Structures are given as C-alpha cells and as structure tokens.
Amino acid sequence: MVVNCSGPWVNKVISSFQTSSPSYTPIRLSKAVVLLTRQIVSGIGLCFSGTRNYYDRAAIVAKGHRYFIITPWRERSLVGTYEIPFAGDPDNLQVTEEEINDFLSQINEAFPAAQLRRQDVYFAYVGLLPDSGTSINVQSLKHFKVLDHEKHLGTPGLISVVGVKFTTARDVAETTVDLLVRKLGRKVAPCQTASTPVHGGLITDVNKVIEEAERSCPSDLSTSSLWHLVQTYGSQYQDILTYCRNDQRLAEPLAPGVSVIKAEVIHGIRSEMAQTLSDIIFRRTELGTSGYPGDLCLDNCARILATELQWTESRIEREKEAVRAEYRRVSCLPQADHVSCVSW
C-alpha cells in the first residue's frame, strides 16, 4: 500500500500511477497567503468581515462576505487569509507584489483602523489548499478526503489524502490507517493517539512548568531564552538545557536580538535529523519565521553544523547560498531586505 500525502503535489503523484485507468479529475488548488505585519493589536485576536462579495456554498448561514483574522504573534500580527485560484505548478509557488497590495487594500477597506502599508509587511506565508470552487471563485475544501484509487482509478494499493489541517490531522491519520488495515485484512490494536499527548505535551499546569524551569535553569541562560525554550519545546525543554549544562557556550543566542540559542541547533542535528542549513533555518527552529535572519546568524548556524557533520569550507558556503537562494526564490520584495516570504 502507498499513501499519497504529498499535499499540493497530489495530482502529480496520482498521474505517475495512472496507466489505462478511467479519467481522473485533478484536485483544484487555491493559493492562500497570510501576512506577518507590525503589531496591530495585542492580547486579543480580531475577526471581521470583508467588504467584497463572496458566496460560501458550505456555509450554514451565507453572510455574503469573506472573513479575515488578525492574530497577535511574537510582538507582531498575523493577518489572513487571502485566497485566490491557482492553476500553475506547485514548484513555482510565490507571492506577487500585486497580490500583497490587493490583500492590504482588502484589509484596510474592511478594518480601517489597521492602516497597513506595504512597509508594514515583514513576511508572507504562502501555501496551496484543495479547492472545491470554480476557476474564478475560491471555495476551500472544508473536510478532508481519503481517496481509494482502486475505486476511482482502478489502481489498487494507492490511497491519497487531501485537505489535512493541524486541527484534524490526528483524526485523518486514524481514518487512513483504519482503511489500510481493512484493505490488508489485518487485525491491530485499537488506536491510542486520541489519548496520547503530543511530544512535549505532558503539561497539566503551565505555571508549575515555568516555576520548575526557573529553578533548574543554568545561570548563564537568560530568562527570555528560558521562556522561549518552554514555549517552543513544552515539557521537553529539559532536552535543550542538558546541552547547555554540558557546554555553557551553547546557552548563547545565535546572534544579537535572536531568541534561538546554539543548543537548539545541536538538538536539531542530533535528535531531529537535520542535515542541511535549510533544515535548521526553515524547519527545526524559529530562525526563518520572520524573514532573513541575517548573515551573522546564518554563519553561526552553518559553523555549528559544519563541526557536527564535518563540512568543508566550500560546503559551508554552498549551504548558506542555498538558504539565500530560497529567500530570493520566494522574495516578496527583493529590493527591501526586511521583507521575504516562505511557502508552506
């Protein structure tokens, strides 16, 4: 059995399995953009209606408008979600200046108090979502689908999963595995994931965790760094502190003004299988979440990786260039260093 969990590349994977199967209607995709801006509100989130007409076929009560949300996050605001039809290659996904400016116009029209300008945008997240609408009207898929291609394409052994969200991913996984088990004629123990804490989630009292962390904190680790570790790693924050106790230099931030400490890079390599600088910047730490982290931070990260993985100087330069190339590839505004965007 093969489970196709390739996200926006789902159609490419399915087409590679097709031979003399019945015609398959590709899953339509829409582009979704969330902007990271200067802080608009703090302490609360805002939800408000847009001003442009929009028909949601799945809504129980049709309001006639799309809703936008502003969420406070790391002393800034996440503003979303801007959605438009997408018909291109997922490999070439990017955000254009026209799209960002159109989105800002919609937000300012709907919520004039925001008064967002182009220079207020620090970062843009862009992703592709399964769409059940038309070529001109976006209608995001509300519920996940588990497609058995033995029925749809006459291709036994292939299952595709689309429409997965963070909030429903566990249930999707259980549903998919249950289908696989039935098709394979196997008997397995009942699923336990509904009652199993996620990694780092063994917390019943947040205040007690913070108090314990402050008591066990190495003296050379700042309070802000400690809070960052607890918020990032939950009950597993001690894993990072172990590195700091063994080598106090690892308690140092990677660069001035950066919350991520050197121990997190070591942890990403030794415990989370990071193999490239891009792994650390974009996927194991928060370093890449709000734009280019700076040359100093990039070099410090690369040097730690080089020591751990025995890189040569030429490999270090290639790794740094690969990160910069990714920022250039998805750059929202190349002429402004403080703005960039990254794809989900």
Salt bridges, closest charged atoms under 4 A:
ASP56 OD2 - LYS142 NZ 3.36
GLU83 OE2 - ARG66 NH1 3.48
ASP89 OD1 - LYS12 NZ 3.12
ASP91 OD2 - LYS12 NZ 3.24
GLU97 OE2 - ARG118 NH2 2.78
GLU99 OE2 - LYS31 NZ 2.86
ASP102 OD1 - ARG52 NH1 3.08
GLU109 OE1 - ARG52 NE 3.88
ASP120 OD2 - ARG38 NE 3.15
ASP120 OD2 - ARG117 NE 3.89
ASP148 OD2 - LYS183 NZ 2.97
GLU150 OE1 - LYS183 NZ 2.83
GLU174 OE1 - ARG170 NH1 2.77
ASP247 OD2 - ARG249 NH2 2.99
GLU252 OE1 - LYS262 NZ 2.80
GLU264 OE2 - HIS228 NE2 2.82
GLU272 OE2 - HIS267 NE2 3.59
ASP279 OD1 - ARG283 NH2 2.93
GLU286 OE2 - ARG74 NH2 3.04
GLU286 OE2 - HIS228 ND1 3.75
ASP295 OD1 - ARG324 NH2 3.76
ASP299 OD1 - ARG303 NE 3.52
ASP299 OD1 - LYS320 NZ 2.87
GLU308 OE2 - ARG270 NH2 2.81
GLU313 OE2 - ARG303 NH1 2.57
GLU317 OE2 - LYS320 NZ 3.31
GLU319 OE2 - ARG315 NE 2.71
GLU321 OE2 - ARG328 NH2 2.25
GLU326 OE2 - ARG329 NH2 3.14
